[in-house]
Amino acid sequence: MAASWGPGELPSFTKRAIFTVVVKNHPIVNIKGPLEKEATRILQEIPGVTVEVEPTLPGGRRPDILVRAGDVTHVVEVKVQRVTNAAAARQLADYARQIPGQTRLLLIARSTTDEARRLLEDAGVALIDSHGNMRVELPGMFLWSEGRAPGAEVARVPGQPPVRLTGRAGVAAQALLRAPQRPWKVNDLAEEAAISTTLAHRVLARLERENLVAAEGAGPHRIRHLTNPTALLDLWAEEMRDRKVRQVRGFRLARDPRTQAKALSKALDGANIEHAVTGPAGVAQLAPFITAIPVTDVWIAETTPLEDAAAAAGADIVNEGQNTILRQAVGDGPLVYREKVDGIWTANRFRLFLDLRHDPRRGREQADRLREEVIGF
C-alpha cells in the first residue's frame, strides 16, 4: 500500500503533484476499462487499487482505459507482463516513445526487477505490480509505493532449468555484445564463449523469447541476429553475479594516481600473474571523463593468492587508507575478454560498465558516461 504521513510530515515532492494517500481501506487509484483477464487478476490482488471492467461498446469499439486518483483522470495504454526484467523494461521504454498524443503507457506485471523499475521510471512509464510496487507519475498524479522484494524469475522452457546471464552464460552474452552485427550459429557462440553447444543454444533460445535476437533458417543452418544490444546489456548487467569474491586492500606509494594502474599492471605482468584493471582506473584508459581515481581496482586470477599478488605489485596489505584493491572471483569471469590498453591489462568495456555500476563512488553516473561515449548502445 502507499505510504502515508501525519500532519506536517508530507514530503517535499508532494509540492509538484497531487499525492493521494490511503485512508484506512479507501482505494487510492481506480482503473477502468476493457482490461485483459490477467491484468484484472493482478490488480485485484493489490491493496488500494480498484478495478472496473467495461464491455466492448456498440459497433465493436473499445472504451478507453482510465486511471483515476482523486479528481485526476488519465487515458492510458496498458501492457501486461508476467515478469518484467531490464530487457523488457528497455523495450517498453522504446515503445512508449512511439505512442502518439497524450496517451501514456501503464505496465501491469506480476513482478518487476529493481533495474526494470528504474528504467521505466526514467522513461515515464507508469507501473503497478502484484508485489505492491506502484510508480504512477502523470500530470497532476503521483502515486508511489514500495512493495516486497520478489524472488528472481526467468522465463522457463518446459523440461529445462531457467538460464540466467551469469557465469558461463554471462560470457556468452558478452560475446554477443562484442559483435552485435555478427550472425550467430549455436556452434559459433559456443566456440567464441568457450561453452558447450547446449548452453549456447539455451542462451540464444532465451534471448529469442526475450525478443533480443531474431532467428532465420532451421536446424544446423539456423542463424541468430542480435536485434537489441541495448536491452541485452541491461539484462546482462542486471543478472550477472560473481561467485565467492575475495579481496585485499593495499597501499602502494605512487606520485600520481593515474600512473598507478600502469605500474601495477607492469609489475603483475612481470610476475606472470593474470589480471585486469577495472573501475575508474580501467575506464581512464578508454575515456577522458574520469577526473579522480581514489582507488585502483584490479581483478586477479583465482589461481594466485591475493597476498602473493600484493607482494608482486609492491603493495602493503592494510586495513584502511588503501589506494589499491585486489579482487578475485571463482571462475575468473572478470578476466574474460580483457585487453591491453596503453600497456595496461584492462577489463573489457562491458565488464568495466558492470563494475562501475556496483561502485558507490559515482559509479552509476560514470557507467552511463562509459555506455554513451565508449560502448555506444
C-alpha positions as CSV (number, residue, x, y, z in Angstrom):
1,M,0.0,0.0,0.0
2,A,1.1,3.6,-0.5
3,A,2.9,5.3,2.3
4,S,1.1,7.8,4.5
5,W,2.2,10.7,6.7
6,G,0.8,12.6,9.6
7,P,0.0,16.4,9.6
8,G,3.0,18.5,8.7
9,E,5.0,15.4,7.5
10,L,4.3,15.4,3.8
11,P,7.5,15.0,1.8
12,S,8.8,17.8,-0.4
13,F,7.9,16.0,-3.7
14,T,4.2,16.5,-3.0
15,K,4.6,20.1,-3.9
16,R,4.8,19.2,-7.6
17,A,1.8,16.9,-7.8
18,I,-1.3,15.7,-6.1
19,F,-0.4,12.7,-3.9
20,T,-3.2,10.5,-2.8
21,V,-2.6,8.5,0.4
22,V,-4.5,5.6,1.7
23,V,-7.1,6.4,4.4
24,K,-7.7,3.1,6.1
25,N,-9.0,0.8,3.3
26,H,-10.1,3.6,0.9
27,P,-8.8,2.9,-2.6
28,I,-6.0,5.3,-3.8
29,V,-6.4,4.5,-7.5
30,N,-9.2,3.3,-9.8
31,I,-8.5,1.7,-13.1
32,K,-11.5,1.4,-15.5
33,G,-11.7,-0.1,-19.0
34,P,-11.6,-3.2,-21.1
35,L,-8.7,-4.9,-19.2
36,E,-7.4,-8.3,-20.0
37,K,-8.2,-11.1,-17.5
38,E,-4.6,-11.4,-16.4
39,A,-4.4,-7.6,-15.8
40,T,-7.6,-7.8,-13.8
41,R,-6.3,-10.7,-11.7
42,I,-3.1,-8.9,-10.9
43,L,-4.8,-5.6,-9.9
44,Q,-7.4,-7.3,-7.7
45,E,-4.5,-8.7,-5.6
46,I,-3.1,-5.2,-4.8
47,P,-4.4,-3.3,-1.8
48,G,-5.5,0.2,-2.6
49,V,-6.4,-0.5,-6.2
50,T,-10.0,-1.0,-7.5
51,V,-10.8,-2.3,-11.0
52,E,-13.9,-1.6,-13.2
53,V,-14.1,-3.8,-16.3
54,E,-16.1,-2.3,-19.1
55,P,-17.6,-4.3,-22.0
56,T,-17.0,-3.5,-25.7
57,L,-19.1,-0.6,-26.9
58,P,-21.7,-0.9,-29.6
59,G,-20.1,-1.3,-33.1
60,G,-17.1,-3.2,-31.7
61,R,-15.5,-0.1,-30.3
62,R,-13.5,-0.4,-27.1
63,P,-13.6,2.3,-24.5
64,D,-10.5,4.0,-23.2
65,I,-8.7,2.6,-20.2
66,L,-8.7,5.3,-17.5
67,V,-6.6,5.7,-14.4
68,R,-8.2,7.9,-11.8
69,A,-6.8,9.1,-8.4
70,G,-8.8,11.7,-6.6
71,D,-10.1,14.2,-9.2
72,V,-7.4,13.5,-11.8
73,T,-8.0,11.1,-14.7
74,H,-5.7,10.0,-17.5
75,V,-6.2,7.8,-20.6
76,V,-3.6,5.1,-20.7
77,E,-2.5,2.2,-22.9
78,V,-2.0,-1.0,-20.8
79,K,0.7,-3.6,-21.3
80,V,0.5,-6.8,-19.2
81,Q,3.5,-9.0,-18.5
82,R,4.2,-11.8,-16.1
83,V,7.9,-10.8,-15.4
84,T,9.4,-7.5,-16.3
85,N,13.2,-7.5,-16.2
86,A,15.6,-4.9,-17.5
87,A,15.4,-6.1,-21.1
88,A,11.6,-6.0,-21.2
89,A,11.6,-2.6,-19.5
90,R,14.0,-1.2,-22.1
91,Q,11.7,-2.4,-24.9
92,L,8.7,-0.9,-23.2
93,A,10.5,2.4,-22.8
94,D,11.3,2.4,-26.5
95,Y,7.6,1.6,-27.3
96,A,6.3,4.4,-25.0
97,R,8.2,7.0,-27.0
98,Q,6.2,6.0,-30.1
99,I,2.7,6.4,-28.6
100,P,1.0,9.4,-30.2
101,G,-0.9,12.1,-28.5
102,Q,-1.4,12.4,-24.8
103,T,-1.9,8.7,-24.1
104,R,0.5,7.3,-21.5
105,L,1.8,3.7,-21.1
106,L,0.9,1.7,-18.0
107,L,2.6,-1.6,-17.2
108,I,0.7,-4.2,-15.1
109,A,3.0,-7.0,-14.1
110,R,3.2,-10.0,-11.8
111,S,6.7,-8.9,-10.8
112,T,9.3,-6.3,-11.8
113,T,13.0,-6.1,-11.0
114,D,14.8,-3.1,-9.4
115,E,16.5,-2.2,-12.6
116,A,13.3,-2.5,-14.6
117,R,11.5,-0.1,-12.3
118,R,14.4,2.4,-12.6
119,L,14.4,2.2,-16.4
120,L,10.6,2.6,-16.6
121,E,10.6,5.5,-14.2
122,D,13.3,7.3,-16.2
123,A,11.1,6.7,-19.4
124,G,7.9,8.0,-17.8
125,V,6.2,4.6,-18.0
126,A,3.7,4.0,-15.2
127,L,3.8,0.6,-13.5
128,I,1.9,-1.4,-11.0
129,D,2.9,-5.0,-10.0
130,S,1.4,-7.6,-7.8
131,H,4.2,-7.3,-5.2
132,G,2.9,-3.8,-4.3
133,N,5.3,-1.7,-6.3
134,M,3.5,1.3,-7.8
135,R,5.1,4.1,-9.9
136,V,2.4,6.2,-11.5
137,E,3.7,9.7,-12.3
138,L,1.4,11.5,-14.7
139,P,0.5,15.2,-14.9
140,G,-1.3,16.0,-11.6
141,M,-1.0,12.5,-10.3
142,F,1.9,10.9,-8.4
143,L,1.4,7.6,-6.7
144,W,4.4,5.7,-5.3
145,S,4.7,2.6,-3.1
146,E,7.4,0.2,-2.3
147,G,6.4,-3.5,-2.4
148,R,8.0,-6.6,-1.1
149,A,11.0,-8.0,-3.0
150,P,10.0,-10.9,-5.2
151,G,12.3,-13.9,-5.9
152,A,14.2,-13.6,-9.2
153,E,12.3,-15.1,-12.1
154,V,13.4,-16.1,-15.5
155,A,11.3,-17.2,-18.5
156,R,11.3,-21.1,-18.5
157,V,11.3,-23.8,-21.1
158,P,9.4,-27.0,-20.2
159,G,11.9,-29.7,-19.2
160,Q,14.8,-27.3,-18.7
161,P,16.1,-25.2,-15.8
162,P,16.0,-21.5,-16.5
163,V,19.2,-19.9,-17.8
164,R,20.4,-16.6,-16.3
165,L,23.0,-14.5,-17.9
166,T,25.6,-15.1,-15.2
167,G,28.7,-17.4,-15.1
168,R,29.4,-19.0,-18.4
169,A,26.0,-17.9,-19.8
170,G,27.2,-14.3,-18.9
171,V,30.3,-14.9,-21.0
172,A,28.1,-15.8,-24.0
173,A,26.1,-12.6,-23.5
174,Q,29.4,-10.6,-23.6
175,A,30.4,-12.4,-26.8
176,L,27.2,-11.3,-28.4
177,L,27.7,-7.7,-27.2
178,R,31.2,-7.6,-28.6
179,A,30.0,-8.4,-32.1
180,P,26.4,-7.0,-32.3
181,Q,26.3,-7.1,-36.1
182,R,27.6,-10.7,-36.4
183,P,25.2,-13.5,-37.5
184,W,25.5,-16.3,-34.9
185,K,25.1,-20.1,-35.2
186,V,25.0,-22.1,-32.0
187,N,28.4,-23.6,-32.7
188,D,29.9,-20.1,-33.3
189,L,28.7,-18.8,-30.0
190,A,29.9,-22.0,-28.2
191,E,33.3,-21.6,-29.7
192,E,33.6,-17.9,-29.1
193,A,32.5,-18.1,-25.4
194,A,34.2,-21.5,-24.7
195,I,31.0,-23.1,-23.6
196,S,29.1,-26.2,-24.5
197,T,26.7,-26.1,-27.5
198,T,23.9,-27.0,-25.1
199,L,24.5,-23.9,-23.1
200,A,24.9,-21.7,-26.2
201,H,21.6,-23.0,-27.5
202,R,19.8,-22.3,-24.2
203,V,21.2,-18.7,-24.1
204,L,20.1,-18.0,-27.7
205,A,16.7,-19.6,-27.1
206,R,16.1,-17.4,-24.0
207,L,17.2,-14.3,-25.8
208,E,14.9,-15.2,-28.7
209,R,12.0,-15.4,-26.2
210,E,13.0,-12.1,-24.8
211,N,12.8,-10.6,-28.3
212,L,16.5,-9.7,-28.2
213,V,17.6,-11.9,-31.1
214,A,15.8,-12.8,-34.3
215,A,16.3,-16.2,-36.0
216,E,16.1,-17.4,-39.5
217,G,16.6,-20.8,-41.1
218,A,16.3,-24.2,-39.4
219,G,18.4,-26.9,-38.0
220,P,22.2,-26.6,-38.1
221,H,21.8,-23.7,-40.6
222,R,19.7,-21.6,-38.2
223,I,21.2,-18.1,-37.7
224,R,20.5,-15.6,-35.0
225,H,21.0,-11.9,-35.2
226,L,21.2,-9.6,-32.1
227,T,18.3,-7.1,-32.6
228,N,18.6,-5.1,-29.4
229,P,22.1,-4.8,-27.9
230,T,21.0,-2.0,-25.6
231,A,18.4,-4.2,-23.9
232,L,20.8,-7.2,-23.8
233,L,23.4,-5.1,-22.0
234,D,20.7,-4.0,-19.5
235,L,19.7,-7.6,-18.9
236,W,23.3,-9.0,-18.6
237,A,24.2,-6.2,-16.1
238,E,21.1,-7.0,-14.1
239,E,21.7,-10.7,-13.8
240,M,25.5,-11.0,-13.8
241,R,26.9,-12.0,-10.4
242,D,30.4,-13.1,-9.5
243,R,30.9,-16.1,-7.3
244,K,32.8,-16.0,-4.0
245,V,34.6,-12.7,-4.4
246,R,37.7,-12.2,-2.2
247,Q,39.6,-9.0,-1.9
248,V,42.5,-7.4,0.0
249,R,43.2,-3.8,0.4
250,G,46.6,-2.5,-0.3
251,F,48.7,0.7,-0.2
252,R,51.4,1.3,-2.8
253,L,53.3,4.5,-2.9
254,A,52.7,6.4,-6.2
255,R,53.4,10.0,-7.2
256,D,50.3,10.2,-9.5
257,P,47.2,8.0,-9.1
258,R,46.9,7.9,-12.9
259,T,50.3,6.2,-13.2
260,Q,49.4,3.7,-10.5
261,A,47.5,1.4,-12.9
262,K,50.3,1.1,-15.4
263,A,52.9,0.4,-12.7
264,L,50.7,-2.2,-11.1
265,S,49.9,-3.9,-14.4
266,K,53.6,-3.9,-15.3
267,A,54.6,-5.5,-12.0
268,L,51.9,-8.2,-12.1
269,D,52.7,-8.9,-15.8
270,G,56.3,-9.3,-14.8
271,A,55.3,-11.9,-12.2
272,N,53.2,-13.8,-14.8
273,I,50.0,-13.0,-12.8
274,E,46.9,-12.8,-15.0
275,H,44.9,-9.7,-14.1
276,A,42.7,-6.9,-15.3
277,V,42.4,-3.3,-14.1
278,T,38.8,-2.2,-13.7
279,G,36.8,0.6,-12.1
280,P,37.7,4.3,-12.7
281,A,41.4,3.4,-13.3
282,G,40.4,1.0,-16.1
283,V,37.9,3.4,-17.7
284,A,40.5,6.2,-17.6
285,Q,42.4,4.3,-20.3
286,L,39.4,4.5,-22.6
287,A,37.7,7.8,-22.0
288,P,38.7,11.2,-20.7
289,F,35.8,11.9,-18.4
290,I,37.3,10.2,-15.3
291,T,38.6,13.1,-13.2
292,A,39.6,11.2,-10.0
293,I,40.9,7.8,-9.3
294,P,40.9,7.4,-5.5
295,V,41.5,3.6,-5.6
296,T,42.9,1.4,-8.3
297,D,40.8,-1.8,-8.6
298,V,42.4,-4.9,-10.1
299,W,41.0,-8.4,-10.7
300,I,43.5,-11.2,-10.1
301,A,43.3,-14.7,-11.5
302,E,41.9,-17.1,-8.8
303,T,45.0,-19.4,-9.1
304,T,47.2,-16.7,-7.5
305,P,46.8,-16.0,-3.7
306,L,45.9,-12.3,-3.3
307,E,48.7,-11.9,-0.8
308,D,51.2,-13.1,-3.4
309,A,49.7,-10.7,-5.9
310,A,50.0,-7.8,-3.5
311,A,53.7,-8.6,-2.8
312,A,54.4,-8.9,-6.6
313,A,52.7,-5.5,-7.1
314,G,54.8,-3.9,-4.3
315,A,51.7,-3.1,-2.2
316,D,51.4,-3.4,1.6
317,I,48.2,-5.0,2.8
318,V,46.3,-2.5,5.0
319,N,43.0,-2.3,6.9
320,E,42.4,1.3,6.0
321,G,44.0,4.1,3.9
322,Q,44.1,1.8,0.8
323,N,44.8,3.1,-2.7
324,T,44.7,-0.3,-4.3
325,I,42.1,-3.2,-4.1
326,L,42.9,-6.6,-5.4
327,R,40.0,-8.9,-6.0
328,Q,39.3,-12.4,-7.4
329,A,36.2,-14.4,-8.2
330,V,35.6,-18.1,-8.7
331,G,35.7,-18.9,-12.5
332,D,37.7,-15.8,-13.4
333,G,34.7,-14.2,-15.2
334,P,36.0,-10.7,-14.7
335,L,39.1,-11.5,-16.8
336,V,37.2,-12.7,-19.8
337,Y,38.0,-10.7,-23.0
338,R,40.4,-8.5,-21.1
339,E,42.5,-6.3,-23.4
340,K,45.8,-4.4,-23.3
341,V,45.3,-0.7,-23.5
342,D,48.3,1.6,-23.4
343,G,50.3,-1.1,-21.8
344,I,47.8,-1.9,-19.1
345,W,45.8,-5.1,-19.0
346,T,42.2,-3.8,-18.7
347,A,38.8,-5.4,-18.2
348,N,36.7,-5.5,-21.3
349,R,34.4,-2.5,-21.7
350,F,31.2,-4.3,-20.7
351,R,32.9,-5.6,-17.5
352,L,34.0,-2.0,-16.8
353,F,30.4,-0.9,-17.2
354,L,29.2,-3.6,-14.7
355,D,31.9,-2.9,-12.2
356,L,31.3,0.9,-12.3
357,R,27.6,0.3,-11.7
358,H,28.5,-1.5,-8.4
359,D,30.9,1.2,-7.3
360,P,29.3,3.5,-4.7
361,R,31.7,6.3,-5.7
362,R,29.6,8.0,-8.5
363,G,29.6,4.6,-10.2
364,R,26.2,4.8,-11.9
365,E,26.9,8.2,-13.4
366,Q,30.3,7.0,-14.7
367,A,28.8,3.8,-16.1
368,D,26.3,5.8,-18.0
369,R,29.0,8.0,-19.5
370,L,31.1,4.9,-20.5
371,R,28.0,3.5,-22.1
372,E,27.3,6.7,-24.1
373,E,30.9,7.6,-25.1
374,V,32.6,4.2,-25.5
375,I,30.1,1.4,-25.8
376,G,27.7,3.3,-27.9
377,F,24.4,1.4,-27.1
